[in-house]
Each structure stands twice: as structure tokens, then as C-alpha cells.
Amino acid sequence: MFTGLVEETAELRELIPNEVGARLRIAAPSFASEMRLGDSLALNGCCLTLASDAGGFCFDLLQETLDRTNLGGLASGCKINLERAMLPDMRLGGHFVQGHIDATAGVLEKRRKGDDLFLRFAIPAGGGAMFVEKGSVAVNGVSLTVAELGDEDFAVWIIPHTRQLTNLGALEPGDRVNLEYDMLAKYVLRYLRMSGVGGAPVL
């Protein structure tokens, strides 16, 4: 479980395809000495297991992970958002994030207003019911508030701290980001769908 508050970014060193998916290697983060093999770490919001720390932090990605996230399309040298799993005594400054990516979304618009950054994204097919204005969504693992909501897109504002600490400031139109919908919204929609209440949409 995570909070969507990114701790830092790390450089992608290499992504090596194999028979079951790929092995991803990043530069060791500042908290490397506090992690052990088997620990969980969210990379761009995707919960992965530390498989090796020899020559860099390595993670094994199944084909399902490559198909569902943006990790397989990243270029060496790019920055990846990192967050360690939360502790039970931590303050929940973001929202509950599981590290299970639901879909990827394309960046439609990027513009600056003073020191703040406005980003608009396309809503993935079938995902419209997961968004509410002022609700939560995790974008590349960052807990954000939906500032504007259209039928086919949503927008967020990025404050300077978030822009500097994460990889969201480097996004450009056409880039793809990982999305994790709000966990509570998914359970509510599932309940409504299974109980047939209110003609809940089938995703």
C-alpha cells in the first residue's frame, strides 16, 4: 500500500526483454541502504519487487505489467517516480494507492500558469465512471486531485514542489502516464454493478 507521495526519482538504466517479460534496472536511490531484496517499491505507481541490487536496483516485469503500464515504453535515461510502501504509523498525506495500474493515458495538453503546471489527459476507454471532479487519481504514482472533468478527458494542476520532485514536469503532449483509479470508487462501482443498482455501467 502506498500514499501517492513520491519520495524521489531515479534514472532508468536499462530495460532488458526476456522470455516472460523484461528486467528493469534503475540507479540506486538515496534510500537504497534501507531496502532489502523482496521489498516493494512503486515505480511510476506500479508496485514491483526488488529482485537484485547488484550494479543498480533491478525488478522483474511480467508481460502483463508491460502491457498495462508505461514502463515498457520508457527510454534509458528518463526519470521514474519512486515511493516505498507506507508504514502503519505514517500520516496519509495523499490517498490510498495500491500500486496496481488500471490503464495508461495520453497527455493532451500542458501549459504553465505562473509557477504551476496544468496537465490534461485523455480518459481511457471505459474509465469515465472512475472520475469525479475534486476526486483522487494517481498519475505515474502521484496522488492528484481532478481539477476539471470532461466526457473524454480530465485535468490536474501541479504545484512547484510536485513538479520539481516528480517526473510530471517533464511530460509533453503525446507522452503516456500510468493511472490508478481511486480504490474506493472501484469497489463502489463493482458493488453497484453486481447488485444492479441504478444501472451502473459495465466496464
Sine and cosine of phi, psi and omega as CSV:
sin_phi,cos_phi,sin_psi,cos_psi,sin_omega,cos_omega
0.00,0.00,0.62,-0.78,-0.04,-1.00
-0.75,-0.66,0.09,-1.00,-0.01,-1.00
-0.92,-0.39,-0.21,0.98,-0.07,-1.00
0.99,0.13,0.24,0.97,0.07,-1.00
-0.97,-0.25,0.98,-0.19,-0.08,-1.00
-0.92,0.40,0.69,-0.72,-0.01,-1.00
-1.00,0.07,-0.66,0.75,0.02,-1.00
-0.18,-0.98,0.06,-1.00,0.09,-1.00
-0.92,-0.40,0.39,-0.92,0.05,-1.00
-0.72,-0.70,0.51,-0.86,-0.02,-1.00
-0.98,0.21,0.70,-0.72,0.11,-0.99
-0.97,0.24,0.86,-0.51,-0.01,-1.00
-1.00,0.05,-0.74,0.68,0.00,-1.00
-0.27,-0.96,0.39,-0.92,0.09,-1.00
-0.75,-0.66,0.92,-0.39,-0.12,-0.99
-0.94,-0.34,0.93,-0.36,0.03,-1.00
-0.90,0.44,0.54,-0.84,0.12,-0.99
-0.62,-0.78,-0.13,-0.99,-0.13,-0.99
-0.93,0.36,-0.31,0.95,-0.03,-1.00
-0.91,-0.42,-0.12,0.99,-0.03,-1.00
0.28,-0.96,-0.97,-0.24,0.01,-1.00
-0.23,-0.97,0.33,-0.94,0.18,-0.98
-0.93,-0.38,0.79,-0.62,-0.04,-1.00
-0.94,-0.33,0.73,-0.68,0.01,-1.00
-0.83,-0.56,0.75,-0.66,0.03,-1.00
-0.85,-0.53,0.29,-0.96,0.12,-0.99
-0.91,0.41,0.60,-0.80,-0.01,-1.00
-0.89,0.46,0.77,-0.63,0.01,-1.00
-0.97,0.24,0.10,-1.00,-0.04,-1.00
-0.91,0.42,-0.42,0.91,-0.02,-1.00
-0.99,-0.11,0.35,0.94,-0.07,-1.00
-0.83,0.56,-0.63,0.77,-0.06,-1.00
-0.93,0.37,-0.26,0.96,-0.02,-1.00
-1.00,-0.04,-0.07,1.00,-0.04,-1.00
-0.95,-0.30,0.44,-0.90,0.01,-1.00
-0.79,-0.62,0.36,-0.93,0.07,-1.00
-0.83,0.56,0.71,-0.71,-0.04,-1.00
1.00,-0.09,-0.20,0.98,0.04,-1.00
-0.94,0.34,0.44,-0.90,0.03,-1.00
-1.00,-0.06,0.62,-0.78,0.06,-1.00
-0.59,-0.81,0.73,-0.68,0.03,-1.00
-1.00,0.03,0.84,-0.54,0.06,-1.00
-0.93,-0.36,0.91,-0.42,-0.11,-0.99
0.78,0.63,0.57,0.82,0.05,-1.00
1.00,0.03,-0.09,1.00,-0.04,-1.00
-0.99,-0.13,0.86,-0.50,-0.03,-1.00
-0.96,0.30,0.88,-0.48,-0.01,-1.00
-0.79,-0.61,0.30,-0.95,-0.03,-1.00
-0.96,-0.29,0.78,-0.63,0.02,-1.00
-0.91,0.41,0.88,-0.47,-0.08,-1.00
-0.98,-0.22,-0.42,0.91,0.00,-1.00
-0.30,-0.95,0.53,-0.85,0.07,-1.00
-0.84,-0.54,0.27,0.96,0.02,-1.00
-0.99,0.14,0.91,-0.42,0.02,-1.00
0.96,0.28,0.30,0.95,-0.04,-1.00
0.75,-0.66,0.27,-0.96,0.01,-1.00
-0.99,0.16,0.81,-0.58,-0.03,-1.00
-0.88,-0.47,0.58,-0.81,-0.01,-1.00
-0.67,-0.74,0.64,-0.77,0.03,-1.00
-1.00,-0.09,0.79,-0.62,-0.03,-1.00
-0.92,-0.38,0.83,-0.56,0.12,-0.99
-0.97,0.24,0.26,-0.96,0.00,-1.00
-0.88,0.48,-0.54,0.84,0.05,-1.00
-0.86,0.51,-0.65,0.76,0.02,-1.00
-0.92,0.40,-0.67,0.74,0.02,-1.00
-0.90,0.44,-0.61,0.80,-0.03,-1.00
-0.95,0.30,-0.54,0.84,-0.16,-0.99
-0.99,-0.11,-0.28,0.96,-0.10,-1.00
-0.87,-0.50,0.02,-1.00,0.04,-1.00
-1.00,-0.08,0.08,1.00,-0.11,-0.99
-0.90,0.43,-0.58,0.81,-0.03,-1.00
-0.95,0.32,-0.29,0.96,-0.03,-1.00
-0.98,-0.20,0.12,0.99,-0.04,-1.00
-0.99,0.12,0.53,-0.85,-0.01,-1.00
-0.99,-0.10,0.53,-0.85,0.07,-1.00
-0.83,0.56,0.68,-0.73,-0.01,-1.00
0.99,-0.15,-0.26,0.97,0.00,-1.00
-0.97,0.25,0.29,-0.96,-0.02,-1.00
-1.00,-0.10,0.68,-0.73,0.00,-1.00
-0.88,-0.48,0.73,-0.69,0.04,-1.00
-0.95,0.33,0.68,-0.74,-0.01,-1.00
-0.83,-0.56,0.65,-0.76,0.15,-0.99
-0.54,-0.84,0.79,-0.62,0.10,-0.99
-0.97,0.23,0.39,-0.92,0.04,-1.00
-0.87,0.50,0.58,-0.82,-0.06,-1.00
-0.96,0.28,0.44,-0.90,0.10,-1.00
-0.99,-0.14,0.43,-0.90,-0.07,-1.00
-0.90,0.44,-0.34,0.94,-0.02,-1.00
-0.98,-0.19,0.23,0.97,0.00,-1.00
-0.99,0.16,0.47,-0.88,0.19,-0.98
-0.96,0.27,0.68,-0.73,0.01,-1.00
-1.00,-0.01,1.00,0.07,-0.07,-1.00
-0.99,0.17,-0.35,0.93,0.02,-1.00
-0.97,-0.25,-0.90,-0.43,0.15,-0.99
-0.54,-0.84,0.16,-0.99,-0.03,-1.00
-0.92,0.40,0.88,-0.48,0.00,-1.00
-0.83,-0.56,0.80,-0.60,-0.08,-1.00
-1.00,0.03,-0.36,0.93,-0.10,-1.00
1.00,0.09,0.29,0.96,0.03,-1.00
-0.95,-0.31,0.96,-0.27,-0.07,-1.00
-0.95,0.30,0.76,-0.65,0.00,-1.00
-1.00,0.01,-0.59,0.80,-0.06,-1.00
-0.19,-0.98,0.18,-0.98,0.17,-0.99
-0.94,-0.33,0.39,-0.92,-0.02,-1.00
-0.68,-0.73,0.53,-0.85,0.03,-1.00
-1.00,0.01,0.58,-0.81,0.09,-1.00
-0.98,0.22,0.83,-0.56,-0.01,-1.00
-0.99,-0.13,-0.56,0.83,-0.12,-0.99
-0.47,-0.88,0.60,-0.80,0.09,-1.00
-0.63,-0.77,0.79,-0.61,0.07,-1.00
-0.47,-0.88,0.45,-0.89,-0.02,-1.00
-0.98,-0.18,0.57,-0.82,0.17,-0.99
-0.69,-0.72,0.99,-0.16,-0.14,-0.99
0.91,0.40,-0.78,-0.62,0.03,-1.00
-1.00,0.00,-0.12,0.99,-0.04,-1.00
-1.00,0.00,0.35,-0.94,-0.04,-1.00
-0.82,-0.57,0.74,-0.67,0.03,-1.00
-0.96,-0.27,0.79,-0.61,0.02,-1.00
-0.79,-0.61,0.73,-0.68,0.06,-1.00
-0.89,-0.46,0.69,-0.72,-0.05,-1.00
-0.82,-0.57,0.47,-0.88,0.14,-0.99
-0.97,0.24,0.64,-0.76,0.09,-1.00
-0.99,0.14,0.81,-0.58,0.01,-1.00
-0.87,0.50,0.45,-0.89,0.01,-1.00
-0.81,0.58,0.77,-0.63,0.03,-1.00
0.99,0.17,0.03,1.00,-0.07,-1.00
-0.98,-0.18,0.00,1.00,-0.10,-0.99
-0.85,0.52,-0.57,0.82,-0.05,-1.00
-0.94,0.33,-0.18,0.98,-0.03,-1.00
-1.00,0.06,-0.08,1.00,-0.08,-1.00
-0.92,-0.39,0.67,-0.74,0.18,-0.98
-0.71,-0.71,0.55,-0.83,0.03,-1.00
-0.89,0.46,0.71,-0.70,-0.08,-1.00
0.95,0.31,0.14,0.99,0.10,-1.00
-0.99,0.10,0.01,-1.00,-0.06,-1.00
-0.97,-0.23,0.53,-0.85,0.13,-0.99
-0.48,-0.88,0.57,-0.82,0.06,-1.00
-0.98,-0.20,0.85,-0.53,0.01,-1.00
-0.91,-0.42,0.90,-0.44,-0.12,-0.99
0.78,0.63,0.58,0.82,0.05,-1.00
1.00,0.10,0.04,1.00,-0.03,-1.00
-0.99,-0.14,0.83,-0.56,0.05,-1.00
-0.94,0.33,0.88,-0.48,-0.04,-1.00
-0.74,-0.68,0.33,-0.94,0.05,-1.00
-0.97,-0.24,0.74,-0.68,0.05,-1.00
-0.94,0.34,0.92,-0.39,-0.05,-1.00
-1.00,0.02,-0.59,0.81,0.04,-1.00
-0.67,-0.74,0.57,-0.82,-0.05,-1.00
-0.67,-0.74,0.84,-0.54,0.09,-1.00
-0.92,-0.38,-0.05,-1.00,0.01,-1.00
-0.93,0.37,-0.52,0.85,-0.09,-1.00
-0.80,-0.60,0.12,0.99,-0.02,-1.00
-0.45,-0.89,0.29,-0.96,0.10,-0.99
-0.63,-0.77,0.35,-0.94,-0.05,-1.00
-0.71,-0.70,0.45,-0.89,0.04,-1.00
-0.70,-0.72,0.36,-0.93,0.13,-0.99
-0.95,-0.32,0.67,-0.74,0.00,-1.00
-0.92,-0.39,0.85,-0.52,0.02,-1.00
-0.98,0.17,0.30,-0.96,-0.06,-1.00
-0.82,0.58,-0.65,0.76,-0.01,-1.00
-0.86,0.51,-0.73,0.69,0.00,-1.00
-0.92,0.40,-0.65,0.76,0.01,-1.00
-0.88,0.48,-0.63,0.78,-0.05,-1.00
-0.98,0.18,-0.53,0.85,-0.11,-0.99
-1.00,0.04,-0.37,0.93,-0.09,-1.00
-0.88,-0.47,-0.02,-1.00,0.03,-1.00
-1.00,-0.03,0.11,0.99,-0.04,-1.00
-0.93,0.38,-0.50,0.86,0.00,-1.00
-0.92,0.39,-0.36,0.93,-0.02,-1.00
-1.00,0.00,-0.06,1.00,-0.02,-1.00
-0.91,0.41,0.53,-0.85,0.08,-1.00
-0.71,-0.70,0.42,-0.91,0.05,-1.00
-0.78,0.63,0.72,-0.69,-0.04,-1.00
0.98,-0.21,-0.39,0.92,0.07,-1.00
-0.93,0.38,0.38,-0.92,0.03,-1.00
-0.91,-0.41,0.62,-0.78,0.00,-1.00
-0.84,-0.55,0.39,-0.92,0.10,-1.00
-0.99,0.11,0.67,-0.74,0.07,-1.00
-0.87,-0.50,0.71,-0.71,0.24,-0.97
-0.84,-0.54,0.87,-0.49,0.00,-1.00
-0.95,0.32,0.36,-0.93,0.00,-1.00
-0.86,0.51,0.78,-0.63,-0.08,-1.00
-0.87,0.50,-0.67,0.74,-0.01,-1.00
-0.90,0.43,-0.62,0.78,0.02,-1.00
-0.89,0.46,-0.63,0.78,-0.01,-1.00
-0.91,0.42,-0.66,0.75,0.00,-1.00
-0.94,0.35,-0.64,0.77,0.03,-1.00
-0.89,0.45,-0.72,0.69,-0.01,-1.00
-0.90,0.43,-0.62,0.78,0.04,-1.00
-0.89,0.46,-0.69,0.73,0.01,-1.00
-0.89,0.46,-0.72,0.69,-0.01,-1.00
-0.89,0.45,-0.64,0.77,0.01,-1.00
-0.90,0.44,-0.71,0.71,-0.06,-1.00
-0.95,0.31,-0.51,0.86,-0.02,-1.00
-1.00,0.01,-0.16,0.99,0.03,-1.00
0.95,0.31,0.37,0.93,-0.03,-1.00
-0.99,0.15,0.77,-0.63,0.16,-0.99
0.91,0.41,0.30,0.95,0.02,-1.00
0.87,0.49,0.69,0.72,-0.03,-1.00
-0.85,0.53,0.67,-0.74,-0.04,-1.00
-0.92,0.40,0.52,-0.85,0.09,-1.00
-1.00,-0.05,0.85,-0.53,-0.02,-1.00
-1.00,0.04,0.00,0.00,0.00,0.00
